[in-house]
Amino acid sequence: MQKGGLLLRILTWRLKHISEGNFILIVSSLVGIIAGFAAVILKTTVHFIQGVLAKNLDITGVNYLYLGYPLVGILLTVILAKYVLKENLGHGITSILYSISKRSSIITRTKMYSRMLTSAITVGFGGSVGLEAPIVVTGSAIGSNLGRLVHLNYKRRTLLIACGSAGAISAIFNSPIAGVIFAVEVILTDITVSQFIPILIASVSGAIISLSLLGDDSLFAFELIDGFEAIHVPYYLLLGLLCGFVSLYFTRLTISIENKLYAIKNDIQRALIGGVLLAVIILSFPPIYGEGYETITALINGNEENIFRASFFYKYSGQIGVVILFVLAIVLIKPVASAITIGAGGSGGIFAPSLFLGGVTGYLFARVTNLIFPEAISTSNFTLVGMCGVMSGVLHAPLTAIFLIAEITHGYTLFLPLMLVSAISFNTISYFEKHSLYTKHLIERGDLIQYDRDRQVLSLINLPKIVEKDLLTIHPDATLGDLVQLVQKSKRNIFPVVNEDQELQGIVTLDDIRERMFNEEARQNTVIRAIMTTPPSSVSPKEKMQSVMNKFEVTQAWNLPVIDDGKYIGFVSKSRIFNAYRTKLRRQEVS
């Protein structure tokens, strides 16, 4: 009680002395700081777990411990999520977008720490996913719950969710610009200058915390060696096209494998099957273990023999043909490993896998090109630009990809090829897949509507709640006289004709009977079945509101019957929908 009273006094004081705009700036800074601390804790925890487990690994021979680590990690994650946290994991950023779209930007409190715990275990034990999505969920949950604590409305909570995601990305990569762009490009779909400033502050705050505590120890960093040469543009064009198709391969294969694993209803059984499959893959191809940034660093630095450590193929690492086939196998198998990790119940995101896959794709492209045309292009540059290309395609976030790679390379030397490859990759995959892995299922289910405010508000309306059930029904074999008696009792001018099985046979309106209802002979001899009409259409209580509005538009009707499994439920009116729309719109402004 005292805690609530203190908060109330603080908020009251704030209303008197601090403007709304300044208060948002203060809160956004706080969100960024907390998200920064969360990112530092998560990175430190994962590195500690990996360090402890790595002491038992033999880098000179095959490590059969790879058969145990990923399996143990996924099992522990599933048990923790199911029995302790009581959460479903999956793609974390998808859940954030759903919360913004369908839950008024309210994210459960447990998400402020649950994804940190589960992803630390999954990735720490070698799960082939990344930490970025879990820390974005953490930062977003911090923003949402802090917004609720200080009684901010839906719009402000959504803004703080974006601030939390920006602070998290900024801290984990030491890339404040990429953090801002990610929040704008992926989390928010509509932004103004007034919203942009708090996101900037949150991103900078997160980066400062990370730099203060960890220095330059980001997940991935690299200093450019070679410059950009305009003569290499044709090669970058080809790389962009290749990255687009690799992104498409990643997206469709991930969806397919996850769906097959989700078909296994028993969580523990699914974890065991997925864990064993992942362990076998990692044993065969150790670079797939964990996030894989060490592999990318080795390829960029020209230490390709390092990726063969602890593999069955180590003794062949000096043969160029084996190197190319080994890297090609990694390109093909990495999406499988990432999908299995998440589908089996692990916690992580596709952010890091897309960067890894892009880097390996870029390296493979450059290596093959240089075999055909010796020393034609820079292997390190194409590895980095490839990271941008695949990330742009998989996440459908070209700007985030461009600025992230530009920042982690500490310069804009490669800005032109980054822009070129990112644009081509994005356009290539968009031709086949219009939506990213984050949004595809949500949009297909109608749970996420981007760039259309009217449809967004309509999607919030619950159709069963606005069905009108006060219309008096009549049997098709009744007479007009029976209907006249109902007219005397009813306040409506529509009368559904329903049989004994509650099936709608038709409707009768006052206009249909106005001329004959005062004729005694007609009242006795006219059967309802003879004068009823068929409604122009009907709707289901499970139908999306956009579909319902389309039916109103096509039929030009003001009322349509609601039918559920063949049974008459009631009517829905266009005016009732408009009233609900206005109510939802007002609540978004103040809730």
Secondary structure, 3 states (H helix, E strand, C coil): CHHHHHHHHHHHHHHHHCCHHHHHHHHHHHHHHHHHHHHHHHHHHHHHHHHHHHCCCCCCCCCHHHHCHHHHHHHHHHHHHHHHHCCCCCCHHHHHHHHHHHCCCCCCHHHHCHHHHHHHHHHHCCCCCECHHHHHHHHHHHHHHHHHHCCCCHHHHHHHHHHHHHHHHHHHHCCHHHHHHHHHHHHCCCCCHHHHHHHHHHHHHHHHHHHHHHCCCCCCCCCCCCCCCHHHHHHHHHHHHHHHHHHHHHHHHHHHHHHHHHCCCCHHHHHHHHHHHHHHHHHHCHHHCCCCHHHHHHHHCCCHHHHHCCCCCHHHCCCHHHHHHHHHHHHHHHHHHHHHHHHCCCCCECHHHHHHHHHHHHHHHHHHHHHHCCCCCCHHHHHHHHHHHHHHHHHCCHHHHHHHHHHHCCCCCCHHHHHHHHHHHHHHHHHHCCCCCCCHHHHHHCCCCCCCHHHHHHHCCCHHHHCECCCCCECCCCEHHHHHHHHHHCCCCEEEEECCCCCEEEEEEHHHHCCCCCCHHHHHHCEHHHHCECCCCCECCCCCHHHHHHHHHHHCCCEEEEEECCEEEEEEEHHHHHHHHHHHHHHHHHC
